[in-house]
Amino acid sequence: MSDTKQSASMRAAVADSWHRSAAAGVTADDTCAPITLPEDQLRDVRAAHPLARVFPLLDDVLGQAARDCDAIMAVSDEAGQLLWVCGAPAALRRAEQIGFVEGSNWDERLAGTNAPGLALRLDRPTSVIAAEHFRRSVQPWSCAATPIHDPGDSRLLGVLDITGGDSIVVPQTMAMVRAAARLAESELAREQLLPRQPETRPGWARIAVETLGRQDLLLSIDDGRGHRAQLRLSPRHSEIFLLLASTPRGLSGDELAVLLYEDDGGSSTLRAELNRLRNLLGEEFLASRPYRLTTEVTGDWLGVEARLAVGDVAGALRCYRGPILPRSVAPGVVRLRETLAQQLRAAVLQSGQPDLVSTWTRSAWGADDYEMWLRLQDLLPPGSPLMALADGQIARLDREVGL
C-alpha cells in the first residue's frame, strides 16, 4: 500500500501524528530513535524521577507479563525518554535495531508516530498498530501506551508502554496497561499520604532537589539502602545548598560569601549558617576547604538545562515550573535564575512552534512578555482562535506603557 493511500485510511489521531512527525524532520527511512539521555546521565535522571518509586511494582505487574508473551515493557519520562526497558531477551535484541532502548527519545517529533510519543502528546491512552508507525523500521511492531500522572497535582510524569508483535493488538492489552498505570498512581498517592520523616539519616547516598518555582528547597534523600526522607530547607540554607550543588568543585568561604550576600558583612554569619546546614545534613555530606557537597545531587533545574542542551525545548518547558528561588536576592542565585530563564526563553522564541510560545505566554512569568506575544501573533495561522487573545494581550501591554 502506498503512503498516500495508507494515510487516507488512517485514524485521525495517527494521521495528525504523521503530519507532525514529517514537519519535525523525521523521515520514514530513519532507522533508530535518537539517544537524548546518555548512559552516564541515565542513572541519575532515573534515580531522581518520581516513577523510580513505582517501577518495581510496574515490573512485577506488567513486566513479567511482557516477558511471558515475548514483548517489552517500557517506562518513559514526561519528555519521551525511555528510562526503563525490560522484557523477553529475544524481543529486547530485536528492539535494539530500532533504537527502542533505555535513554532513547520517542517523542513523535524525534522518533515519528509511535504509541509512547502519541500518548505523551495527547495525554491519553493510545495504541499504534504495525503500519501506523511513521518509520518503516518500526512497522513490524505494535504498541499500547498510557500516561501516568502525579496523583497530587495531576502533572504528567511519563508513559507506560507495552510493545510487541501482532499478539499485542487485542483490547485486553490496553486494559492491562491502563490497570498497571492506575495501580502505580494509587501507590504514589499512598506514599504521599504517609507521614514525612524530616530527621536526618546517616549514609544518605543521593539527594534530589526541587527548586523551580519554590521559595525554599525541598530535598528528597535516598540513603541507597531503601530508606527515603524529605527535608525542607530554610531560605538561607536553600541558597547555600543550591550554590554548592551548582559548583561540584566546591567554593571557598570568600567565594561563597560573594555569591550569597549583597554586601561584605556576611562572613561570620556564613560560618554559622554552614554549621547549621552541616548539622542538618550530617558532617559526612558537607565538606570544607573548599565547601562542597560530597553526595550525589540531582535537581529539577539541571533537568531543564540538560533538555535544552540536547535541543528538547518542549521537554525543557514542561519541566520548568517557575524561576529558581524567585524571592532570593543572593547574587549567585539571581545569576543562576536569570541564566536559566533567559536560555529557556530564547529557545522558545527560536523554536518557531506556536504551541510552545503559547505555553510561555500562559505562564505566570510569561503573561507580560511583550516580545513573546508578538512572536505568537506572527506564528499563528490565519483564523486561529488564539489570534484574538494575542491581539488583546498586545493591546493591553501597549496601554500599560502608554502607547
N, C-alpha and C positions, 0 to 999 in steps of 0.2 A: 504494500500500500504506500502511495506517495505521501510525503509530508503534508501536502496541501489537503488531500482527501482525509488523512488521519486527523488533522487539526479541525476539519469541519465536523467530524463525528465525535469530538471530544466533549467531555463535561465542561461547562463554562469555567469553573474554577481552575481546571487544569489548563484550558486554553489560555486563560489570562496569565497563568504562571509561565507558559511558553513565551508569551509576548514579553513579559518582564525579564525572563532569562535571556532572550535574544537581545533586548535593549541594553542589558547589562554587559553584553560582550561575550557571553558563553556561546560556544559553538557545539553543534551536535556531535562533532568528531572529537571533542575533548575527552581524554581517556580517564583522568583522575580528578577528584576534588582536591583543591589546594590545602596544604598544611598551613594553618594560621597559628597553631599552638605548638611550637617546637617541643621536643622531648624534654629539654632542660627546664621548660616552664610548665609543662603539663602537670607535674606532681603538685606544684604549689597552687596552681589555679584550681585543680581538682580538690585538694585538701580544704581550700577556703570556701568552696562552693556549698550552699545550703543543702544541695541534693546529696552531698557526701554522707550526710547523716542517715539517709534512707536508701542509699544504693544497695547495702547488703540485703535489705528487705526486698527490693526490686529484683535483685539477682536470684534470691531464693524463690520468689513467686513466679516471675516471668522468665528469668534467665535459664532456669532449669527446663522449662517448657520449650524454650528456643533450642536448647541442646538436643532435646528428645526428638524434635521434628526437623533436624538439620537446618536450623535457621540461626539468626543472630538477633540479640537484643542490644540496643544502643541507647545511651542517655546523652543528650546534648545540653549545653548551656543556653542561655537566652540569646546568644549571638549565632547559634547554629554549629558551634564547635563540639565535636564528639569527645566527651570526657571519659566515657566508659564504653567499650565494645566487647561483648562476650558472646559465646555460642559454640556450636559444633565446630571442631577443628577444621574439618574439610570446608565448611562454609566460610570460616574466617580466612582461610587461604585464598578462596575464590574472591572474597570481598576485597582483599588487598589489591587485586588487579584493577579495581575501580576507585581505589583510594578511600574505601569505607573503613577507616582506621582511626584510632584514637589520635586526637589533635587535628584531624581534617575538619574543614568547614563546609557544611551542607546547606547554608543559606542559598536559596534558589538563585540569587544574583551571582553566586560564585560557582555553584555546582549544577545549575539547571534544575528543572522541575523534579522534585522528589518529595516523599511524604514528610520527613522531618522538617525540611525547609518550608513546605506548604503549610504544615500545622503551625509553624512558627509565624508565618506571615498572616494567616487567617485567625490564629489563636483559637482553633477548634480542632476536634478530631478529624483526621482525613486519611485517605489511602491513595496510593498511586500504583497503578497496575501495569506491569510489563511495558508495552509500547507507549504508555502515557508519559514515561520518563523522557526528558528532553534530550539527554545524551544517549547515543546509541549503545555505548558500553554498559549502561545501567539497565537497558531494556529487558535483559533476561531475568531481572529481579522484580519482585513486588514487595510493597511495604505498607504498613499501617502505623500511624503515629498519633499521639495526643499530647497536648500541653500539660504541664504540671505547674500549679500556681502556689504561691505562698498563701497559706490559709489566713494569715494575719492581715495582710494588706492587698491580697489578690494580684500582686505583681507576678509576671511570668518568670518562672525560674528556669525553665528548659522544656525539653520534649523527650518523651519516652517513645521508642520505636521498635518494631519487630520487622525484620527483613528476611525474605527467603524466596522460595520458588513458587510455583503455581499453587502449592498446597496452602499457602498463606492467604490466598484470595477467597476467604469464606467469612461470613458475618461473625462467626464465633471468635475470629482473631481480633477484630476491632473491639468486641465486647471484653475480651480478656485483657487487652492493652488498657482500655479505659478503666477497668476494675483495678488493675495494678496501680495506675496513676492515682486513682481516688484513695486507694489504701495508703500510698505514700503521703498524700496530702493529709490524711487522717493522722498518720504518725507524726508528721510535722506539727499539726495542731496540738496533739497530745504533749509533745515536748515543750511547746510554747506555754502550756498551762502548768508545767512543773515549776516549783519554786526555784528561783535562781540561787546559785551558790557564789556569793561575791568574795568569799575568802580565798586567799592565795593558796596554791598548792606547790610543793617542791617538784621539780622535774618537768615543768612545762616545756614542751618541745616546739610548739608552733603557736603563733598569735596572728589572728586575722583582725584587721582594723576597719571599722566603719567610721568615716568622717564626712562624706559628701552630704551637704545639707544639714549637718548636725552642729549643735553648739558645743558639743563635747565628744570625745572619742568613746566608742564602745568597742572593747576588746573581747574577742572570743578566743579562749585559750584552750589548747588541747595538749595534755601532758605526754601524748604519744603512747599512753597505756590504756586508752579508752575513757579517761576522765576528762570532762569538759566543764568550763566555768565561764562566766561573763563578768566583766569588770567595767564600770563606767568611771572615767577619769574626770577630775575637776578641769575647768577651762585651762588653768595654767599647766597642769600636768599633761593635758591633751596637746598643748602647743609643744612642750618639751618632747613628748613621745613622738609626735609627728615629725619634728625636725630631725630627731635621731633616726627614725625609721627611713627618712628620705636621704640620709647620709650614712650608708653602711660602713664607710671607712672610719666614722666617728668624728667628733668635734672636740676641740679644746674648750676649756671653760670660757676663755675670751671669745672664741668663735661663736659658741652657743649664746653667750650674753648679747653679742651684736645682733644675732638673728632673733632674739627673744624680746629685747627691751628697746623702746624708742629713745631712751636716754642712756647715760653711762652709769646710772646708780644702782644697777641690779646685781652686782657680783656676789655680795654676801647673801642676798635673798635667793639667788640662783642655787648656791650650795645647799641651803636649807631645803629648797624645793626638790633638788635632786636626791637628797637623803630621804625625804618623804616618799618620793616615787620609788626609790630602791626598796624601801620597806614594804611598799605595796606589791611590787613585782617579785621581790626576792633578790638578794645580793648577786646570785649567780647569773642574773639576766640583765643587769645594768653594770657594765664595767666602767672604769675610769682610766684617764691618761692614755688615750683620749676617752671621753664619754661615748659609749656606744652600746647598742643592744646586741646581745650575744645569742639570741634565739632567732629562729626563722620567722620572718614577718611578711605577711601579705596584706594588701589593702585595696579598698574599692577604688581609690584614685589611681592606683597603679594599674588596675584592670582597664580603666579608661585610657590611660597612656598607652598600654600595650595594644589595645584595639586600634587606636589612632596610628600607631607605628606600622601596623600591617594594612592600613587603609580601610579598616572596617568602621566607617563613620556611623553607620546605623547602629552597630553594636555599642560603640562608644557613647552615643547619645542615649541609648536605652539604659546604660549603666550609670549615667550621670544623673544623680538625684539632687544635685544642687551644688553650690560652691563649697570649697573646703573651709570648714570652721568659719562661717560667714561673718561672725562678730569679732573675730580675732583681729587685733591691730599689731601683732608681733610682726616685725619687718620680714622675717623669713617665711612666716605663714602667708602673709599678704602676697609675697612673690610667688610661692607655690600655687596659691589660689588663682591669682591673675594669670599666671602662665598656662595652667590647665584650661581655664575658661577661654582664654584667647585662642589656644590651639584648637579646641573643640569648635568654637565659633567660626574660626577661619575655615575649618574643614567642612562645616555645614554650608557655609556660604559658597565654597568652591565645588560642592558636590553636584549642584545642578539638579537636585532631587526635591521637588516641591513638598513631598511628604515630610522630609527631614527639616526643611526650612519652616514648614508649618508647625511641626512639633516644637521647634525652638520658640516660635512666637507665642505658643500656647503655654509656655512655662512661666513661672513667677519671675525668673531672671531675664527672660527674653520678651516679655509683653511690651516693653517700651523701646525695643531695639529698632530704631527707625530704618537703618540700613537693611536689616533682615526683612522687614515688612516690604520695602521696595523690591528686594530680591524675590520675595514670594509673588509680588504683583507681576514681575517680569516672567516668572516661570509658569504661572497658572495658564492653562489653555483657555481660549475664549469660551464664555458661557459657564465657567466653573462656579459652583455655588460659593466658593471661598473668595471669589473676587470682590463681592460686596463687603465682606468682612475686612479684607486687606485695604480696600479704599477707605472704609470708615475709620480704621485704626490710623492710617496715614494722615487723614484729615484731623483726627483728634490730636495727634502729636504735633501737627503743624499749628493748631490753635494754641497748644500749651506753650509753644515757643514764640507765639505772636506773629506767625506767618498768615 
